[in-house]
Amino acid sequence: MGRLFGTDGVRGVANSELTADLAYKLGQAGAYVLTAETKHTPKILVGMDTRISGDMLEAALVAGLCSVGAEVICLGVVPTPAVAYLTRHYNADAGVVISASHNPFEFNGIKFFNGKGYKLSDALEEKIEAIILDNSEKLELPTGEKIGRKGYISTALDDYINFIKSTIPGNLEGLKIAIDCANGASYRVAPEALRQLGAEVYVINNEPDGININRNCGSTHIEALQKYVVEIGADAGLAFDGDADRVLAVDEQGKMVDGDQIMSIIGLELKRNGKLAKNTIVATVMSNLGFDIMAKREDINIVKTKVGDRYVLENMLENGYILGGEQSGHIIFLEHNTTGDGLLTGVQLLNVLKSSGEKLSKLASVMQVLPQVLKNAKVKNENKNKYLEDEVICKMCKELEEEFKGEGRVLIRPSGTEPLVRVMIEGKDQEYITKKAVEMVKIIEERLN
């Protein structure tokens, strides 16, 4: 990826790496690039999560957007997928989100959506970077009445809730649901949407103070919700991350239901109703082998992409698929929204729970999650891609795969950011695959250092 943009926007420690100055410049360059073709005053939406640095960055970003003549609509605290949806709903030219997703509160990020609600292509991100870092184009700054203004839309949350409710045919009456809002962007909208759908809702971690977002809560720390679901006797639990673009579930016994299992449950329901486009679900190479075993048994095709929701989305758009996502609970329903949407995913899952009349543990049992071990081999940075050429490493992988006979697998990949080669082994016996992963790490370190 580029010099400012990572796989999901520009991220960094707020006020140190992601400064107000950089936010201002991103506002200017982003508005310029995204609205270069428009012949009218561009309209750009801005939403954020609950981090303490959000106000500072919003002020700087909005100043940058207004300085190039854009009309800015501030949505306040809303989930990332709400910005993607509302950009289309309000016919805006672009949407911007100030959030660092599941990261700790010190971090923040800025990511853009185009007028159709999709994240930007690499080419557009590079164009924005070139303006900021290389002064590749001189931006004309308007004066007088052509300077941009800032406004607000008070119905943003209601409009998003109405959209979420419209994605299922009935309601959720009779379900007792616990949710963990991660003290993040879903803290108002998720409880309200589920209540309006008729569910009995119990909420934890919905009192953000600017510094408690994702702290021992939400989808990255699901233990509190697991305990809470059992304590109150809920039918299910939903755990969002800080910007609510992903969700993990908890069954009535307090057991986690991950993204692969959620896609299995919803994918099978779509297939039963003749709505699973091309009978295919898009996943990444990191999805659990149990997902592939389920798909083979149920006659569903699985297409695999590189790790990252942008690659999942790319594949879905290219090939006309409607369901895809990651183990982390970042799931895309292209029929309804253009990006991962935790609340939408949660509501789709609860809809299957209600219409089937089954317990969530029973629905989730359609896919057996095989034990997975992930170990890192420390290697010289310049050697981390050479594992493919090493005969000893390749032979070891091949022999282990053959030994598993389809009931286990080995996946080796270089880290995108560190001098590491990641070794992931799946199989039925946790102890055995751990031993094999340790052996493999040792050999990779010997061979590539």
Secondary structure, DSSP 4 states (H G I P E B T S, - for coil): --SSEETTEEEEEBTTTB-HHHHHHHHHHHHHHHTTT-SS--EEEEEE-S-TTHHHHHHHHHHHHHHTT-EEEEEEE--HHHHHHHHHHTT-SEEEEE--TTS-TTEEEEEEEETTSPBPPHHHHHHHHHHHHH--SPPPPP-GGGS--EEE-TTHHHHHHHHHHHTSSS--TT-EEEEE-TTTTTTTHHHHHHHHTT-EEEEES----SS-TTTT-GGGSTHHHHHHHHHHT-SEEEEE-TTSS-EEEE-TTS-EE-HHHHHHHHHHHHHHTT-SGGGEEEEETTS-HHHHHHHHHHT-EEEEE-SSHHHHHHHHHHHT--EEE-TTS-EEETTT-SS--HHHHHHHHHHHHHHH---HHHHHTTS----EEEEEEE--GGGTTGGGG-HHHHHHHHHHHHHHTTS-EEEEEE-SSSSEEEEEEE-S-HHHHHHHHHHHHHHHHHHH-
